Amino acid sequence: MLRTCITLDIDWNKRRYTAYIGLLFFLFMLDYFLTYLGVCYLEFGREANPFMVWLYEVPLIPGILFRVSMSLVLIRIMRIAYDEDRKTGTKLVMFGIFLNLLVLYNHIYWITIYIYLFV
């Protein structure tokens, strides 16, 4: 009787990288929503990036579409870097995650201040 063995050729590094990209996209969009909430609805704070101030002057849906397209371009650039050199591409994504976590910390800080002052 012939026994066959099914092997799955799974590239775990690529799967991990894809998970990092998903996390980066999530943090990128969370930044947009929290900034939009603070700038447009709570009127508490302002956009720190002078190039992105106009994004919060447009309605929510076009802003979301622009932010998604902008993030897809950045993710594509990171994917090209990953395909060229996996180590450098992974470091680039991890740096992006780190920066977005710093921004998220800033959002948590001002949300805490807002709740303390106004709620």
N, C-alpha and C positions, 0 to 999 in steps of 0.2 A: 504494500500500500504506500502510495507516494504522499508524503506530507508536504504541504506548502505553507510557507510563512508569508504573511502579508506585512510588509514594512511600510510605514508611513514616513515619508521624507518631509518632515516638518522643520522649517527653518525658525527656530524659537527666537533668534535674534530679530528676525523680521517681524514676527508676531509682537514681540515686546516693543519694537520701534513703532508699530502700528498703534499699539495701546498708548504709547507716549504721545503720538500725534493726536489721537482722540482726546486725551487729557488736555493737551495744548489748545485744541479747538474749543473744548468746553470752557476752559479758563478765559479764553479770548472772548467768547460770547457772553460769559458771566460778567466780565469787565464792562462790556457794552451795556448790558441791562442795568447793572448797578449804577453806572455813571449816568445813564439816561434817567433812572429813577431819581437820583440826587439832583441832577441839573434841571430836569424838566418838571417833575412832579413835586418834589419836596422843596425845590429852590434852595438847596443847602449845598453849597460848594460850587465848583466850576470845573470844566475840563482843563487839565494841566497841560495837555499837548496843544500848542497853538495851531498846528496844522489840522487838528481834528475838531476844533470848536464848531465849525460849520455843520458837522455831522449831527449835532444835537439841536440844530435849528430846523432840520427837516423832520417830517412825520416819522413815526416809529417804523412802519413797514419798509419804506425806501431805505431807511437807515440800517435796518436788519439786512436787507438784500445787499447793500454796499459792504457791510461788515463781513458778511459771509463770503462775498466774492474776494474781498481783500484777504481774508484768512486763507481761502483756497489758493490764492497766488503765493502767499508765504509758505503754505504747506507744500506746494509744488516745488518751490525753490529749495526747501529743506529736503524734499525727496530726491531731487537732483544731487544735492550734496551727499546724501546717504548712499546713492547709487555709485557715486565717484569714490567715496571713502567712507565705509560704515562707521568707523570710529569717530571721524570728524562730524558726520551727519548726526550721530547719536548725541555727541557733545553739544552740537548746535541746538537740537531739540530740548535737551535738558537745560540749557541756558535759557531758552525761551520759557520753559516751564518755571524756572526759578524767578525770572523777571515778572511773569504773570502772578506768581504767588506773592511777590512783594506788593504788586498792585492790589491784589485781593486783600492783603493785610491792611493796606491803606483804606480800602473800602470798609472793612470791618471796623477800623478805627473811627471813621467819620460817622458810620451808622450808630456806633455806640455813643458817640457824642450827641448825635441827633436825638436818640432815644432818651438820653440823660437830660437834655435841655428842654425837649418839647413834648415828651410823653409822660 
